[in-house]
Amino acid sequence: MLTVEKKKGRGRPRAFNVDSALDRAVEIFWKKGYEGADLDTLTNAMEINRPSLYAAYGDKRALFFKAVERYYQNFAMLRLPNETDGKRFDPSFFTEAIVHLFYDHERPRGCLIACVLADEANAHEDARAILKELIEREERRIEKWASTFLSGDSATVNARFCANLLIATLHSVAIKASAGIPRHQISADLDATMSILMGILKT
């Protein structure tokens, strides 16, 4: 989506891509946190002026929450096996999928949601509400997926357990990645945890 940035003086207004500029804001918040991302840093990275930022995204708080949603859609959704993967996947499928979220791109380690948004949620109700909604959204998505592999009286309980296990694992790995724990160590720990998950899904 393109929008037009007003310029003082003569010359044509400059158009900028709202989504691309938001992607750059994501990286700033991800790297510096909410408090560390001042408006000068944000506008310089986004290559827009302050009036354009306010017009396109709202204030800094609104921009942050838009960046969080953008991050969730682009980076935080765990890849789940689909119909083409079949049911013949093993623990390494999830180990690779989780490691990919935090180690396989040239971006800051850790997680904008589990680290930055969670930090804001400690003191601010608006951030707390968004964090809760995102966690519940991802839990529902994983639970719905897990339920396709389960049957019997305990299927609902087990699907919920699988979702909770994966969400807790994601948050744990996000913090460890942010702390600089090596990828190979994370992978070894994940293999053991994901073996538990596979045991439930195959019952």
Wavefront OBJ file of the C-alpha trace (Angstrom):
o trace
v 0.000 0.000 0.000
v 1.382 3.389 -1.028
v 0.683 6.628 0.760
v 1.889 10.157 0.092
v 4.204 12.033 2.424
v 3.775 15.799 2.429
v 6.952 17.809 1.940
v 7.572 21.374 3.001
v 8.440 23.778 0.231
v 8.367 23.045 -3.446
v 8.437 19.732 -5.181
v 6.200 16.775 -5.446
v 5.083 14.900 -2.304
v 6.985 11.674 -1.797
v 5.109 8.387 -1.848
v 6.133 5.633 0.527
v 5.050 2.056 1.029
v 3.170 1.771 4.311
v 3.898 -1.943 4.709
v 7.607 -1.639 3.921
v 7.983 1.251 6.352
v 6.145 -0.793 8.977
v 8.559 -3.675 8.407
v 11.425 -1.334 9.244
v 9.619 -0.221 12.388
v 9.263 -3.882 13.363
v 13.033 -4.293 13.220
v 13.648 -1.193 15.344
v 11.208 -2.247 18.067
v 12.539 -5.815 17.875
v 16.128 -4.678 18.300
v 15.745 -1.741 20.708
v 12.550 -2.470 22.610
v 9.678 -0.038 23.037
v 11.401 2.530 25.224
v 14.648 2.358 23.258
v 12.908 3.055 19.951
v 12.622 6.848 19.992
v 10.753 8.707 17.266
v 13.908 9.989 15.572
v 15.249 6.444 15.244
v 11.913 5.190 13.968
v 11.353 7.923 11.385
v 14.941 7.649 10.140
v 14.628 3.889 9.721
v 11.193 4.176 8.117
v 12.399 7.044 5.885
v 9.386 9.213 6.659
v 8.759 12.349 8.703
v 6.776 12.559 11.917
v 3.572 13.974 10.387
v 3.539 11.072 7.917
v 4.076 8.579 10.729
v 1.148 10.006 12.684
v -1.074 10.135 9.603
v -0.345 6.568 8.493
v -0.021 4.733 11.814
v -1.116 6.976 14.676
v 1.195 7.805 17.577
v 4.208 5.749 18.677
v 2.022 3.456 20.786
v -0.294 2.709 17.876
v 2.702 2.136 15.609
v 4.145 -0.324 18.117
v 0.953 -2.368 18.250
v 0.717 -2.382 14.446
v 4.335 -3.564 14.355
v 3.518 -6.344 16.825
v 0.666 -7.587 14.631
v 2.889 -7.386 11.551
v 5.567 -9.348 13.389
v 3.059 -12.002 14.428
v 1.845 -12.485 10.868
v 5.320 -12.551 9.305
v 7.565 -14.142 11.917
v 5.825 -15.556 14.977
v 3.353 -18.077 13.581
v 4.769 -21.562 14.091
v 4.742 -23.647 10.936
v 2.459 -26.635 11.436
v 2.441 -29.755 9.259
v -0.210 -29.500 6.581
v -1.919 -32.075 4.412
v 1.062 -32.345 2.080
v 3.303 -33.237 5.022
v 0.984 -36.068 5.976
v 1.137 -37.634 9.406
v 4.621 -39.074 8.993
v 6.487 -36.222 10.642
v 8.836 -36.651 13.609
v 10.192 -34.469 16.447
v 12.750 -32.887 14.122
v 9.909 -31.239 12.160
v 9.025 -29.032 15.112
v 12.621 -28.585 16.212
v 13.486 -27.145 12.795
v 10.296 -25.049 12.654
v 10.901 -23.501 16.080
v 14.613 -22.900 15.532
v 13.779 -21.237 12.212
v 11.646 -18.641 13.998
v 14.556 -17.366 16.055
v 17.794 -18.291 14.289
v 17.290 -18.589 10.528
v 17.127 -14.949 9.464
v 19.473 -12.000 9.710
v 17.369 -10.243 12.298
v 17.534 -9.646 16.038
v 17.382 -12.785 18.143
v 14.574 -13.351 20.541
v 10.942 -12.433 19.960
v 9.179 -9.095 19.676
v 6.138 -10.611 21.376
v 7.667 -12.803 24.098
v 10.381 -10.288 24.989
v 9.396 -6.721 24.050
v 5.589 -6.863 24.214
v 5.723 -9.010 27.365
v 7.964 -6.436 29.010
v 5.451 -3.698 28.182
v 2.630 -5.908 29.450
v 4.151 -5.919 32.923
v 3.236 -2.270 33.408
v 0.589 -1.402 30.811
v -2.904 -2.829 30.466
v -3.147 -2.156 26.714
v -0.020 -4.221 26.030
v -1.231 -6.920 28.424
v -4.518 -7.239 26.553
v -2.795 -7.552 23.180
v -0.307 -10.107 24.518
v -3.161 -12.181 25.938
v -5.074 -12.017 22.645
v -2.048 -13.105 20.596
v -1.265 -16.021 22.902
v -4.876 -17.184 22.824
v -5.025 -16.803 19.047
v -1.957 -18.975 18.549
v -3.192 -21.508 21.109
v -6.486 -21.858 19.232
v -4.682 -22.300 15.927
v -2.395 -25.023 17.298
v -5.190 -26.717 19.245
v -7.363 -26.899 16.144
v -4.476 -28.423 14.212
v -3.615 -30.944 16.967
v -7.234 -32.090 17.238
v -7.044 -33.499 13.692
v -4.519 -36.076 14.937
v -6.374 -37.106 18.089
v -9.437 -39.163 18.849
v -11.189 -40.623 21.865
v -12.505 -39.154 25.090
v -9.289 -37.303 25.915
v -8.806 -35.735 22.465
v -9.862 -32.224 23.507
v -7.705 -32.251 26.633
v -4.700 -33.597 24.736
v -5.089 -31.049 21.931
v -5.123 -28.257 24.501
v -2.056 -29.736 26.197
v -0.204 -29.859 22.861
v -1.042 -26.209 22.223
v 0.092 -25.171 25.699
v 3.295 -27.192 25.375
v 4.193 -25.599 22.046
v 3.378 -22.061 23.223
v 5.450 -22.513 26.383
v 8.294 -23.947 24.321
v 8.195 -21.024 21.888
v 8.418 -18.494 24.698
v 11.255 -20.390 26.365
v 13.273 -20.595 23.148
v 12.646 -16.898 22.434
v 14.188 -15.921 25.759
v 17.105 -18.328 25.329
v 17.782 -17.032 21.817
v 17.743 -13.473 23.125
v 20.278 -14.531 25.779
v 22.584 -15.847 23.063
v 22.313 -19.559 23.831
v 23.751 -21.462 20.836
v 21.462 -22.913 18.229
v 22.819 -26.459 18.615
v 22.001 -26.454 22.333
v 18.475 -25.225 21.648
v 17.990 -27.942 19.032
v 19.098 -30.702 21.405
v 16.699 -29.520 24.110
v 13.861 -29.210 21.607
v 14.284 -32.750 20.302
v 13.555 -34.113 23.778
v 10.538 -31.861 24.309
v 9.097 -32.563 20.880
v 9.385 -36.311 21.470
v 6.840 -35.856 24.263
v 4.557 -33.991 21.873
v 4.806 -36.681 19.223
v 3.982 -39.346 21.781
v 0.710 -37.571 22.527
v -0.192 -37.002 18.881
v 0.384 -40.648 18.025
v -1.824 -42.013 20.793
l 1 2 3 4 5 6 7 8 9 10 11 12 13 14 15 16 17 18 19 20 21 22 23 24 25 26 27 28 29 30 31 32 33 34 35 36 37 38 39 40 41 42 43 44 45 46 47 48 49 50 51 52 53 54 55 56 57 58 59 60 61 62 63 64 65 66 67 68 69 70 71 72 73 74 75 76 77 78 79 80 81 82 83 84 85 86 87 88 89 90 91 92 93 94 95 96 97 98 99 100 101 102 103 104 105 106 107 108 109 110 111 112 113 114 115 116 117 118 119 120 121 122 123 124 125 126 127 128 129 130 131 132 133 134 135 136 137 138 139 140 141 142 143 144 145 146 147 148 149 150 151 152 153 154 155 156 157 158 159 160 161 162 163 164 165 166 167 168 169 170 171 172 173 174 175 176 177 178 179 180 181 182 183 184 185 186 187 188 189 190 191 192 193 194 195 196 197 198 199 200 201 202 203
